[in-house]
Amino acid sequence: MSLELTPVQAVACCSPLSRVPLSESEADGIVPLLKALGDPVRLRLMSLVASHDGGEACVCDLNDAFELSQPTISHHLKVLHEAGLLDREKRGVWVYYRARTDALENLAALIGGKSL
């Protein structure tokens, strides 16, 4: 069994950046979240999913916002999911994505300086 934290767990454990310097291992644990959001397409996808009616969206809801193929959109959604920023649920032929608000809140607290 691995004791390594997921990126979402790593960010949840950290004090705000303005309070206590991150250790090397804490920074290494958080980087996957920031890298996932560091791509403009993924950042927009995260925003589209988080703000979508009902708080969830499927690929079919997101395709028209981009001049990208459905497989490319799906790849970016997979990266966000693997980083722990999105949950997903398959329904029939479609996969629905929901923003992990806990991960976003912890990331905002880390960067913004609010205590958790």
Secondary structure as the mmCIF struct_conf table of DSSP 4:
data_model
#
loop_
_struct_conf.conf_type_id
_struct_conf.id
_struct_conf.beg_label_comp_id
_struct_conf.beg_label_asym_id
_struct_conf.beg_label_seq_id
_struct_conf.end_label_comp_id
_struct_conf.end_label_asym_id
_struct_conf.end_label_seq_id
HELX_LH_PP_P HELX_LH_PP_P1 GLU A 4 THR A 6
HELX_RH_AL_P HELX_RH_AL_P1 PRO A 7 CYS A 13
BEND BEND1 CYS A 14 CYS A 14
HELX_LH_PP_P HELX_LH_PP_P2 SER A 15 PRO A 16
TURN_TY1_P TURN_TY1_P1 LEU A 17 ARG A 19
BEND BEND2 VAL A 20 VAL A 20
HELX_LH_PP_P HELX_LH_PP_P3 PRO A 21 SER A 23
HELX_RH_AL_P HELX_RH_AL_P2 GLU A 24 LEU A 37
TURN_TY1_P TURN_TY1_P2 GLY A 38 GLY A 38
BEND BEND3 ASP A 39 ASP A 39
HELX_RH_AL_P HELX_RH_AL_P3 PRO A 40 SER A 51
BEND BEND4 HIS A 52 HIS A 52
HELX_RH_3T_P HELX_RH_3T_P1 ASP A 53 GLY A 55
STRN STRN1 GLU A 56 CYS A 58
HELX_RH_AL_P HELX_RH_AL_P4 VAL A 59 LEU A 62
HELX_RH_3T_P HELX_RH_3T_P2 ASN A 63 ALA A 65
BEND BEND5 PHE A 66 LEU A 68
HELX_RH_AL_P HELX_RH_AL_P5 GLN A 70 GLU A 82
TURN_TY1_P TURN_TY1_P3 ALA A 83 GLY A 84
BEND BEND6 LEU A 85 LEU A 85
STRN STRN2 LEU A 86 ARG A 91
TURN_TY1_P TURN_TY1_P4 GLY A 92 VAL A 93
STRN STRN3 TRP A 94 ALA A 99
HELX_RH_AL_P HELX_RH_AL_P6 THR A 101 GLY A 112
#
